[in-house]
């Protein structure tokens, strides 16, 4: 399993949000570098997209939600910044999504 994973749940429909393009980036020398890219599976998850170990520092994960909402949602994309302080741990970044709101938390 990847050291960083994600899961998108559509809270308006009550089901996983499948086929959303997602990009994971790491901040290095004040520049964002792409670490991994993927598309959520039929269960709304991306579990195996990183081949390398995570590093200590700031990451951001961006979800391209416009096509999922068929360009009718308020948020065409959602970006979540987070810090990793212990690269030996697993970091799960879930997104709870609806056309007009979103929330997140540190998952397990």
URHUJO-V986562 format. One record per pair of residues at least 24 apart in sequence whose ideal C-beta (glycine too) atoms are under 8 Angstrom apart, sorted by the first residue. I is the first residue (numbers start at 1). J is the second residue. If there is no record, write none. Layout:
BEGIN
i->I j->J
i->I j->J
END
This chain:
BEGIN
i->1 j->47
i->1 j->48
i->1 j->90
i->2 j->36
i->2 j->46
i->2 j->47
i->2 j->48
i->2 j->49
i->2 j->50
i->3 j->50
i->3 j->53
i->3 j->54
i->3 j->87
i->3 j->89
i->3 j->90
i->3 j->91
i->4 j->35
i->4 j->36
i->4 j->50
i->4 j->54
i->4 j->59
i->4 j->61
i->4 j->84
i->4 j->90
i->4 j->91
i->4 j->92
i->4 j->93
i->5 j->45
i->5 j->46
i->5 j->47
i->5 j->90
i->5 j->91
i->5 j->92
i->5 j->93
i->6 j->40
i->6 j->45
i->6 j->46
i->6 j->61
i->6 j->92
i->6 j->93
i->6 j->94
i->6 j->95
i->7 j->40
i->7 j->43
i->7 j->44
i->7 j->45
i->7 j->46
i->7 j->92
i->7 j->94
i->7 j->95
i->7 j->107
i->8 j->40
i->8 j->44
i->8 j->45
i->8 j->63
i->8 j->94
i->8 j->95
i->8 j->97
i->9 j->44
i->9 j->94
i->9 j->95
i->9 j->96
i->9 j->97
i->10 j->44
i->10 j->97
i->10 j->98
i->11 j->96
i->11 j->97
i->11 j->98
i->12 j->97
i->12 j->98
i->12 j->99
i->15 j->44
i->16 j->40
i->16 j->42
i->16 j->43
i->16 j->44
i->16 j->45
i->17 j->44
i->17 j->68
i->17 j->95
i->17 j->97
i->18 j->42
i->18 j->43
i->18 j->44
i->19 j->68
i->20 j->44
i->20 j->63
i->20 j->64
i->20 j->65
i->20 j->67
i->20 j->68
i->21 j->63
i->21 j->64
i->21 j->67
i->22 j->46
i->22 j->61
i->22 j->62
i->22 j->63
i->22 j->64
i->23 j->61
i->23 j->62
i->23 j->64
i->24 j->49
i->24 j->50
i->24 j->59
i->24 j->60
i->24 j->61
i->25 j->59
i->25 j->60
i->25 j->61
i->25 j->62
i->26 j->55
i->26 j->57
i->26 j->58
i->26 j->59
i->27 j->57
i->27 j->58
i->27 j->59
i->27 j->60
i->28 j->57
i->32 j->60
i->35 j->59
i->53 j->87
i->54 j->84
i->54 j->87
i->54 j->91
i->55 j->84
i->55 j->87
i->56 j->84
i->56 j->85
i->56 j->86
i->56 j->87
i->57 j->83
i->57 j->84
i->58 j->82
i->58 j->83
i->58 j->84
i->59 j->83
i->59 j->84
i->61 j->93
i->63 j->95
i->63 j->97
i->65 j->97
i->68 j->97
i->69 j->99
i->72 j->99
i->73 j->98
i->73 j->99
i->73 j->100
i->74 j->99
i->74 j->100
i->75 j->100
i->75 j->102
i->78 j->102
i->80 j->104
i->82 j->106
END
